[in-house]
Amino acid sequence: MSVLAAIAVLAVLIVVHELGHFVAARSQGIHVNRFSLGFGPVLFKYQGPETEYAVRAFPLGGFVGFPDDDPDSKIPANDPDLLRNRPVIDRAIVISAGVIANLIFAYLLLVTHIGFVGIPQASQPGVLVPELAANVSRVATDAGIKPGDVILAVNDRTFGNSLQEMEALSQIIKTSAGQPLQLKIERKNEQLTVNVTPEANSSRDRGSIGIALAPNGSVERTKVGVLEAFSAAATEFQRIVMLTISGFGQLIGNFGETASQISGPVAIVNFGAKIASSDAANLLQFAALISINLAVINIMPLPALDGGQLAFLLFEAVRGKPLPSKIQDGVMQTGLMLLLGLGIFLIVRDTANLEWVQKLFQ
């Protein structure tokens, strides 16, 4: 059941994305002749008055099809309601609507999750240092910081009960390479001050002092009101978006080192199934995370993605006329084949890495 729940989450997110395109087109009166979940051979379809709705064999995404280039379409080529005959701004709205739909849906999921389960907080203020990492950096060790210390403040920045305080402290340290920091520490009911200077990591030029971070005390969930749920969801939404963009930036900048971390549908479903089996309520947060990732991926200016089509539109707006259709079709088809190839590779690799599959070959 947990696997089915994770698969359902992915399917819903794909449907939301494609619904964004579909609604943006139909609300402007633009013809739409296909709405598909997946690619490849049709498993199931329903023919509406104008649009064919289908589920296809390869669950690597979905698409909304337009009759512009359909040789069997009975719509005249000069029909003003064909997508290609609309102004650039109308087409841009249709193409970007999928990304916008995923972002809005992610925010609503976070609001729902926080509204139902509350906000996780540490029972005590500050950030715990559960252990030192002298193999990474000896700055903390040499400064006298010990496991069990609680960092209450850095310079003038104090830390409360929020779990985001760990990330805030980590970010301060990372961005302060070579700059002295004054730590206010609590150790066995005694407060003391420790000065440290993060040393730069040679590969990424980020500061480090060699400590692990953890919540101070037990983690508890605090119920919040409706308005606070919307506010807290906005903060969490912004945090996830920034982390996602940063993650993709690191992937692009250090592709050789980070390529192995790319996950396909099988790995995502496997991870979601584990979440569903441990705490089904956290599926909402998982869905929000994946929805934001889908939005960021799709807005990238790559062939076969929404960002690639928007790049063509930007070129058309600047140039005053579109690129020849043969060039656009060739780029998009090549991109689609590469995308499908990558998807199949990830499915095979991630399936081979599943625990029950590996046990078969032991």
ROSE-13267 format. One record per residue (C-alpha): residue in one letter; x, y, z. Coordinates in Angstrom, 2 decimals, padded with zeros to 5 digits. Each point is the difference from the previous one (the first is absolute). Layout:
# residues N
node aa: a; u: X; v: Y; w: Z
...
//
This chain:
# residues 362
node aa: m; u: 000.00; v: 000.00; w: 000.00
node aa: s; u: 002.87; v: 002.38; w: 000.77
node aa: v; u: 001.42; v: -000.53; w: -003.51
node aa: l; u: -003.40; v: 000.69; w: -001.54
node aa: a; u: -000.28; v: 003.17; w: 002.10
node aa: a; u: 003.39; v: 001.22; w: -001.26
node aa: i; u: -000.93; v: -000.80; w: -003.61
node aa: a; u: -003.28; v: 001.85; w: 000.48
node aa: v; u: 001.91; v: 003.05; w: 001.24
node aa: l; u: 002.17; v: 000.07; w: -003.16
node aa: a; u: -003.04; v: -000.49; w: -002.23
node aa: v; u: -001.88; v: 002.84; w: 001.68
node aa: l; u: 002.96; v: 002.36; w: -000.39
node aa: i; u: 000.28; v: -000.82; w: -003.70
node aa: v; u: -003.74; v: 000.53; w: -000.45
node aa: v; u: 000.23; v: 003.34; w: 001.83
node aa: h; u: 002.82; v: 001.11; w: -002.30
node aa: e; u: -001.84; v: -000.94; w: -003.16
node aa: l; u: -003.25; v: 001.47; w: 001.32
node aa: g; u: 001.83; v: 003.29; w: 000.30
node aa: h; u: 000.75; v: -000.06; w: -003.73
node aa: f; u: -003.49; v: -001.26; w: -000.85
node aa: v; u: -001.91; v: 002.57; w: 002.07
node aa: a; u: 002.22; v: 002.86; w: -001.20
node aa: a; u: -000.71; v: -000.98; w: -003.61
node aa: r; u: -003.72; v: -000.69; w: 000.28
node aa: s; u: -000.62; v: 003.15; w: 002.08
node aa: q; u: 001.37; v: 001.98; w: -002.96
node aa: g; u: -002.06; v: -001.97; w: -002.51
node aa: i; u: 003.04; v: -001.79; w: -001.45
node aa: h; u: -000.65; v: -003.40; w: -001.56
node aa: v; u: 001.34; v: -003.04; w: 001.90
node aa: n; u: -000.31; v: -003.47; w: -001.54
node aa: r; u: 001.98; v: -002.20; w: 002.44
node aa: f; u: 000.51; v: -000.33; w: 003.74
node aa: s; u: 002.32; v: -002.90; w: 000.87
node aa: l; u: 001.46; v: -001.44; w: 003.16
node aa: g; u: 003.21; v: -001.75; w: -001.03
node aa: f; u: 001.59; v: -000.60; w: -003.42
node aa: g; u: -000.01; v: -002.78; w: -002.56
node aa: p; u: -002.79; v: -002.48; w: -000.83
node aa: v; u: -003.49; v: 000.84; w: 001.25
node aa: l; u: -001.28; v: -002.23; w: 002.81
node aa: f; u: -003.32; v: 001.76; w: 000.50
node aa: k; u: -001.69; v: 002.93; w: -001.69
node aa: y; u: -003.20; v: 001.98; w: -000.01
node aa: q; u: -001.04; v: 002.23; w: -002.88
node aa: g; u: -001.72; v: 003.19; w: 001.11
node aa: p; u: -001.73; v: 002.53; w: -002.28
node aa: e; u: 003.38; v: 001.41; w: -001.08
node aa: t; u: 002.70; v: -001.53; w: 002.19
node aa: e; u: 001.27; v: -003.58; w: 000.32
node aa: y; u: 000.89; v: -000.93; w: 003.59
node aa: a; u: 002.49; v: -002.90; w: 000.24
node aa: v; u: 002.19; v: -002.01; w: 002.36
node aa: r; u: 003.17; v: -001.26; w: -001.72
node aa: a; u: 002.52; v: -002.74; w: 000.64
node aa: f; u: 003.08; v: 001.90; w: 001.18
node aa: p; u: -000.67; v: 002.00; w: 003.20
node aa: l; u: 002.79; v: 002.53; w: -000.58
node aa: g; u: -002.21; v: 003.08; w: -000.06
node aa: g; u: -002.88; v: 001.13; w: -002.16
node aa: f; u: -000.96; v: 002.48; w: -002.67
node aa: v; u: -002.76; v: 002.20; w: -001.35
node aa: g; u: -000.29; v: -000.22; w: -003.80
node aa: f; u: -001.20; v: 002.67; w: -002.40
node aa: p; u: -001.44; v: -000.54; w: -003.50
node aa: d; u: 002.38; v: 002.53; w: -001.58
node aa: d; u: 002.21; v: -002.66; w: -001.61
node aa: d; u: -002.50; v: -002.87; w: -000.09
node aa: p; u: -000.37; v: -001.01; w: -003.67
node aa: d; u: -003.39; v: -001.56; w: 000.78
node aa: s; u: -001.38; v: 003.14; w: 001.62
node aa: k; u: -003.04; v: 001.51; w: -001.69
node aa: i; u: 000.70; v: 003.44; w: 001.46
node aa: p; u: 001.08; v: 002.53; w: -002.69
node aa: a; u: 003.67; v: 000.98; w: 000.14
node aa: n; u: -000.94; v: 003.69; w: 000.35
node aa: d; u: -002.35; v: -000.55; w: 002.93
node aa: p; u: 000.82; v: 002.76; w: 002.56
node aa: d; u: -000.57; v: -002.45; w: 002.85
node aa: l; u: 002.86; v: -002.27; w: -000.99
node aa: l; u: 002.86; v: 000.40; w: 002.47
node aa: r; u: 002.54; v: 000.94; w: -002.67
node aa: n; u: -002.26; v: 002.83; w: -001.26
node aa: r; u: -000.21; v: 001.66; w: 003.40
node aa: p; u: 002.25; v: 002.88; w: 001.14
node aa: v; u: 003.22; v: -000.87; w: 001.80
node aa: i; u: -001.42; v: 001.04; w: 003.38
node aa: d; u: -002.98; v: -002.39; w: -000.34
node aa: r; u: 002.30; v: -002.90; w: -000.87
node aa: a; u: 002.37; v: 000.90; w: 002.84
node aa: i; u: -002.90; v: -000.16; w: 002.46
node aa: v; u: -000.96; v: -003.47; w: -001.23
node aa: i; u: 003.57; v: -001.33; w: 000.12
node aa: s; u: 000.84; v: 001.43; w: 003.44
node aa: a; u: -003.35; v: -000.97; w: 001.56
node aa: g; u: 001.18; v: -003.53; w: 000.85
node aa: v; u: 002.88; v: 001.31; w: 002.10
node aa: i; u: -002.28; v: 002.54; w: 001.69
node aa: a; u: -002.56; v: -002.73; w: 000.75
node aa: n; u: 002.66; v: -002.18; w: 001.66
node aa: l; u: 001.22; v: 002.89; w: 002.15
node aa: i; u: -003.50; v: 001.01; w: 001.11
node aa: f; u: -000.89; v: -003.63; w: 000.72
node aa: a; u: 003.20; v: -000.45; w: 002.04
node aa: y; u: -000.83; v: 003.04; w: 002.13
node aa: l; u: -003.55; v: -001.27; w: 000.63
node aa: l; u: 001.39; v: -003.40; w: 000.97
node aa: l; u: 002.31; v: 001.65; w: 002.54
node aa: v; u: -002.89; v: 002.04; w: 001.40
node aa: t; u: -002.06; v: -003.19; w: 000.38
node aa: h; u: 002.89; v: -001.93; w: 001.56
node aa: i; u: 000.78; v: 002.71; w: 002.54
node aa: g; u: -003.70; v: 000.54; w: 000.72
node aa: f; u: -000.51; v: -003.69; w: 000.81
node aa: v; u: 003.22; v: -001.03; w: 001.72
node aa: g; u: 001.34; v: 003.33; w: 001.26
node aa: i; u: 003.51; v: 001.44; w: -000.06
node aa: p; u: 002.89; v: -002.19; w: 001.24
node aa: q; u: 002.05; v: 001.72; w: 002.68
node aa: a; u: 002.76; v: -000.96; w: 002.42
node aa: s; u: -001.06; v: -000.14; w: 003.63
node aa: q; u: 002.88; v: 002.32; w: 000.98
node aa: p; u: 001.58; v: 003.02; w: -001.73
node aa: g; u: 003.39; v: -000.12; w: -001.65
node aa: v; u: 001.80; v: -002.46; w: -002.25
node aa: l; u: 001.57; v: -003.16; w: 001.46
node aa: v; u: 003.50; v: -001.17; w: -000.94
node aa: p; u: -000.40; v: -003.80; w: 000.29
node aa: e; u: 003.52; v: -000.75; w: -001.23
node aa: l; u: 003.11; v: 001.56; w: -001.47
node aa: a; u: 001.30; v: -000.68; w: -003.51
node aa: a; u: 003.73; v: 000.46; w: 000.39
node aa: n; u: 000.59; v: -001.82; w: -003.30
node aa: v; u: -001.76; v: 002.91; w: -001.75
node aa: s; u: 001.45; v: 002.84; w: 002.06
node aa: r; u: 001.73; v: 000.33; w: 003.39
node aa: v; u: -001.12; v: 003.59; w: 000.61
node aa: a; u: -002.72; v: -000.97; w: 002.50
node aa: t; u: 002.20; v: -002.59; w: 001.70
node aa: d; u: 002.90; v: 002.45; w: 000.42
node aa: a; u: -002.41; v: 002.67; w: 001.30
node aa: g; u: -001.14; v: -002.31; w: 002.81
node aa: i; u: -003.51; v: -000.76; w: -001.26
node aa: k; u: -001.20; v: -003.37; w: 001.33
node aa: p; u: -002.75; v: -002.48; w: -000.95
node aa: g; u: -003.17; v: 000.92; w: 001.88
node aa: d; u: 000.61; v: 003.75; w: -000.23
node aa: v; u: -002.98; v: 002.12; w: -001.02
node aa: i; u: 000.64; v: 003.04; w: -002.21
node aa: l; u: -002.39; v: 002.72; w: 001.16
node aa: a; u: 001.25; v: 002.84; w: -002.23
node aa: v; u: 002.55; v: 001.00; w: -002.63
node aa: n; u: 001.12; v: 003.64; w: 000.25
node aa: d; u: -003.36; v: 001.81; w: 000.44
node aa: r; u: -002.13; v: -002.78; w: -001.51
node aa: t; u: -001.80; v: -002.08; w: 002.67
node aa: f; u: -001.54; v: -003.42; w: -000.73
node aa: g; u: -003.48; v: -001.01; w: 001.09
node aa: n; u: -001.97; v: -003.25; w: -000.15
node aa: s; u: -000.62; v: -000.18; w: -003.76
node aa: l; u: 001.60; v: -002.88; w: -001.87
node aa: q; u: 001.05; v: 002.54; w: -002.63
node aa: e; u: 002.53; v: 001.37; w: 002.49
node aa: m; u: 002.37; v: -002.87; w: -000.87
node aa: e; u: -000.06; v: 001.04; w: -003.65
node aa: a; u: 000.46; v: 003.66; w: 000.99
node aa: l; u: 003.05; v: -000.82; w: 002.11
node aa: s; u: 001.43; v: -002.21; w: -002.74
node aa: q; u: -000.47; v: 002.78; w: -002.54
node aa: i; u: 001.73; v: 002.55; w: 002.25
node aa: i; u: 003.00; v: -002.29; w: 000.37
node aa: k; u: 000.15; v: -000.81; w: -003.73
node aa: t; u: -000.04; v: 003.66; w: -001.02
node aa: s; u: 002.53; v: 001.14; w: 002.62
node aa: a; u: 003.20; v: -001.68; w: -001.19
node aa: g; u: 002.95; v: 001.93; w: 001.44
node aa: q; u: -002.27; v: 002.25; w: 002.09
node aa: p; u: 000.00; v: -000.25; w: 003.83
node aa: l; u: -003.26; v: -001.05; w: 001.67
node aa: q; u: -000.90; v: 000.29; w: 003.67
node aa: l; u: -002.04; v: -002.95; w: 001.24
node aa: k; u: -002.11; v: 000.15; w: 003.14
node aa: i; u: -000.07; v: -003.55; w: 001.36
node aa: e; u: -001.87; v: -001.75; w: 002.79
node aa: r; u: 001.79; v: -002.93; w: 001.66
node aa: k; u: -001.58; v: -001.74; w: 003.00
node aa: n; u: -002.01; v: 003.08; w: 001.06
node aa: e; u: 003.08; v: 002.19; w: -000.40
node aa: q; u: 000.29; v: 002.63; w: -002.75
node aa: l; u: 003.31; v: 000.86; w: -001.63
node aa: t; u: 001.33; v: 001.79; w: -003.06
node aa: v; u: 002.16; v: -001.64; w: -002.66
node aa: n; u: 001.66; v: 001.70; w: -002.97
node aa: v; u: 000.48; v: -001.95; w: -003.23
node aa: t; u: 001.05; v: 000.81; w: -003.55
node aa: p; u: -001.47; v: -002.40; w: -002.59
node aa: e; u: 002.59; v: -001.33; w: -002.42
node aa: a; u: -000.73; v: -000.10; w: -003.70
node aa: n; u: -000.78; v: -003.31; w: -001.62
node aa: s; u: 002.54; v: -000.35; w: -002.81
node aa: s; u: -002.47; v: -001.44; w: -002.54
node aa: r; u: -002.94; v: 002.37; w: 000.47
node aa: d; u: 001.45; v: 002.90; w: 001.99
node aa: r; u: -002.59; v: -000.42; w: 002.76
node aa: g; u: 000.67; v: 000.52; w: 003.67
node aa: s; u: 000.18; v: -002.92; w: 002.42
node aa: i; u: 000.85; v: -000.43; w: 003.69
node aa: g; u: -000.50; v: -003.77; w: 000.29
node aa: i; u: -003.23; v: -000.49; w: 001.94
node aa: a; u: -003.20; v: -001.96; w: -000.54
node aa: l; u: -003.32; v: 001.73; w: 000.75
node aa: a; u: -003.23; v: -001.31; w: 001.52
node aa: p; u: -003.17; v: 001.34; w: 001.68
node aa: n; u: 000.37; v: 000.83; w: 003.67
node aa: g; u: -002.25; v: -002.42; w: 001.89
node aa: s; u: -002.90; v: -001.99; w: -001.39
node aa: v; u: -001.86; v: 001.02; w: -003.16
node aa: e; u: -003.64; v: 000.89; w: 000.60
node aa: r; u: -002.76; v: 001.27; w: -002.29
node aa: t; u: -001.81; v: 003.19; w: 000.92
node aa: k; u: -003.51; v: 000.55; w: -001.33
node aa: v; u: -000.55; v: 003.36; w: -001.70
node aa: g; u: -002.96; v: 002.05; w: -001.21
node aa: v; u: -001.05; v: 000.46; w: -003.61
node aa: l; u: 001.82; v: 003.29; w: -000.58
node aa: e; u: 003.17; v: -001.28; w: 001.62
node aa: a; u: -000.19; v: -003.14; w: -002.14
node aa: f; u: -000.02; v: 002.13; w: -003.16
node aa: s; u: 002.91; v: 002.08; w: 001.31
node aa: a; u: 002.05; v: -003.02; w: 001.10
node aa: a; u: -000.73; v: -001.73; w: -003.31
node aa: a; u: 001.28; v: 003.05; w: -001.90
node aa: t; u: 003.25; v: -000.10; w: 001.98
node aa: e; u: 000.40; v: -003.74; w: -000.58
node aa: f; u: -000.89; v: 000.41; w: -003.68
node aa: q; u: 002.69; v: 002.65; w: -000.46
node aa: r; u: 002.54; v: -002.18; w: 001.82
node aa: i; u: -000.69; v: -003.04; w: -002.19
node aa: v; u: 000.07; v: 002.05; w: -003.21
node aa: m; u: 003.37; v: 001.54; w: 000.89
node aa: l; u: 001.46; v: -003.37; w: 001.03
node aa: t; u: -001.27; v: -001.57; w: -003.22
node aa: i; u: 001.49; v: 002.73; w: -002.18
node aa: s; u: 003.26; v: -000.21; w: 001.96
node aa: g; u: 000.02; v: -003.78; w: -000.40
node aa: f; u: -000.43; v: 000.20; w: -003.76
node aa: g; u: 002.68; v: 002.68; w: -000.13
node aa: q; u: 002.43; v: -002.36; w: 001.77
node aa: l; u: -001.05; v: -002.83; w: -002.32
node aa: i; u: 000.81; v: 002.08; w: -003.08
node aa: g; u: 003.19; v: 001.47; w: 001.46
node aa: n; u: 001.35; v: -003.33; w: 001.30
node aa: f; u: -001.74; v: -002.46; w: -002.31
node aa: g; u: 002.76; v: -002.58; w: 000.13
node aa: e; u: -000.23; v: -000.24; w: 003.79
node aa: t; u: -003.77; v: 000.34; w: 000.39
node aa: a; u: -001.43; v: -001.85; w: -003.05
node aa: s; u: -000.38; v: -003.21; w: 002.02
node aa: q; u: -002.43; v: 001.82; w: 002.32
node aa: i; u: -002.59; v: 000.48; w: -002.77
node aa: s; u: -003.13; v: -002.01; w: 000.79
node aa: g; u: -002.53; v: -001.41; w: -002.43
node aa: p; u: -003.65; v: -001.01; w: 000.49
node aa: v; u: 000.86; v: -003.35; w: 001.64
node aa: a; u: 002.26; v: 001.58; w: 002.63
node aa: i; u: -002.52; v: 002.74; w: 000.68
node aa: v; u: -002.82; v: -002.53; w: 000.41
node aa: n; u: 002.19; v: -002.14; w: 002.26
node aa: f; u: 000.82; v: 003.01; w: 002.18
node aa: g; u: -003.64; v: 001.07; w: 000.07
node aa: a; u: -001.09; v: -003.53; w: 000.97
node aa: k; u: 002.33; v: 000.07; w: 003.00
node aa: i; u: -001.48; v: 003.32; w: 001.07
node aa: a; u: -003.55; v: -001.32; w: -000.46
node aa: s; u: 000.73; v: -003.10; w: 002.07
node aa: s; u: 001.52; v: 001.99; w: 002.88
node aa: d; u: -002.28; v: 003.06; w: 000.07
node aa: a; u: -002.63; v: 000.46; w: -002.72
node aa: a; u: -000.52; v: 003.65; w: 000.98
node aa: n; u: 003.53; v: 000.79; w: -001.18
node aa: l; u: -001.02; v: -001.03; w: -003.54
node aa: l; u: -001.42; v: 003.52; w: -000.34
node aa: q; u: 003.41; v: 001.54; w: 000.65
node aa: f; u: 001.63; v: -002.58; w: -002.27
node aa: a; u: -002.49; v: 000.87; w: -002.77
node aa: a; u: 000.73; v: 003.71; w: 000.47
node aa: l; u: 003.74; v: -000.64; w: -000.31
node aa: i; u: -000.40; v: -002.04; w: -003.19
node aa: s; u: -002.45; v: 002.54; w: -001.46
node aa: i; u: 002.52; v: 002.81; w: 000.51
node aa: n; u: 002.75; v: -002.15; w: -001.55
node aa: l; u: -002.21; v: -000.66; w: -003.03
node aa: a; u: -000.61; v: 003.73; w: -000.38
node aa: v; u: 003.71; v: 000.88; w: 000.20
node aa: i; u: 000.98; v: -002.78; w: -002.42
node aa: n; u: -002.67; v: 000.98; w: -002.53
node aa: i; u: 000.91; v: 003.69; w: -000.01
node aa: m; u: 003.59; v: -000.77; w: -000.99
node aa: p; u: 000.74; v: 001.10; w: -003.61
node aa: l; u: 000.53; v: -003.55; w: -001.24
node aa: p; u: -001.52; v: -001.64; w: -003.10
node aa: a; u: -003.30; v: -001.86; w: 000.57
node aa: l; u: -000.59; v: 001.90; w: 003.26
node aa: d; u: -002.20; v: 003.05; w: 000.55
node aa: g; u: 003.08; v: 002.17; w: 000.45
node aa: g; u: 001.26; v: -001.03; w: -003.44
node aa: q; u: -003.27; v: 001.06; w: -001.63
node aa: l; u: 000.07; v: 003.29; w: 001.89
node aa: a; u: 003.54; v: 000.55; w: -001.31
node aa: f; u: -001.32; v: -000.41; w: -003.55
node aa: l; u: -002.75; v: 002.53; w: 000.75
node aa: l; u: 002.52; v: 002.48; w: 001.41
node aa: f; u: 002.09; v: -000.42; w: -003.15
node aa: e; u: -003.12; v: 000.62; w: -002.09
node aa: a; u: -000.93; v: 003.12; w: 001.99
node aa: v; u: 003.50; v: 001.47; w: -000.43
node aa: r; u: 000.42; v: -001.08; w: -003.64
node aa: g; u: -003.52; v: 000.94; w: -001.06
node aa: k; u: -000.69; v: -003.39; w: -001.54
node aa: p; u: 000.35; v: -003.62; w: 001.16
node aa: l; u: 002.80; v: -002.36; w: -000.89
node aa: p; u: -000.81; v: -002.31; w: -002.92
node aa: s; u: -002.30; v: -002.80; w: 001.15
node aa: k; u: 002.47; v: -002.65; w: -001.20
node aa: i; u: 002.64; v: 001.32; w: 002.40
node aa: q; u: -002.43; v: 000.20; w: 002.92
node aa: d; u: -001.40; v: -003.47; w: -000.69
node aa: g; u: 003.46; v: -001.48; w: -000.35
node aa: v; u: 001.23; v: 001.49; w: 003.28
node aa: m; u: -003.16; v: -001.01; w: 001.87
node aa: q; u: -000.03; v: -003.56; w: -001.36
node aa: t; u: 003.68; v: -000.46; w: 000.81
node aa: g; u: -000.59; v: 001.35; w: 003.50
node aa: l; u: -002.99; v: -002.29; w: 000.47
node aa: m; u: 002.00; v: -003.07; w: -001.03
node aa: l; u: 002.83; v: 000.94; w: 002.36
node aa: l; u: -002.51; v: 000.59; w: 002.80
node aa: l; u: -001.68; v: -003.37; w: -000.58
node aa: g; u: 003.41; v: -001.68; w: -000.20
node aa: l; u: 001.06; v: 001.55; w: 003.29
node aa: g; u: -003.31; v: -001.01; w: 001.57
node aa: i; u: 000.38; v: -003.62; w: -001.11
node aa: f; u: 003.61; v: -000.08; w: 001.23
node aa: l; u: -001.04; v: 001.34; w: 003.43
node aa: i; u: -002.86; v: -002.50; w: 000.24
node aa: v; u: 002.36; v: -002.92; w: -000.74
node aa: r; u: 002.72; v: 001.28; w: 002.35
node aa: d; u: -002.34; v: 000.84; w: 002.88
node aa: t; u: -001.86; v: -003.31; w: -000.39
node aa: a; u: 003.31; v: -001.87; w: 000.20
node aa: n; u: 000.82; v: 001.91; w: 003.21
node aa: l; u: -003.24; v: -000.97; w: 001.76
node aa: e; u: 000.62; v: -002.15; w: 003.09
node aa: w; u: -002.26; v: -002.86; w: -001.05
node aa: v; u: 001.57; v: -000.10; w: -003.48
node aa: q; u: 003.54; v: -000.13; w: 001.39
node aa: k; u: -001.00; v: -002.86; w: 002.33
node aa: l; u: -001.03; v: -002.05; w: -003.05
node aa: f; u: 003.58; v: 000.08; w: -001.28
node aa: q; u: 001.73; v: -000.68; w: 003.31
//
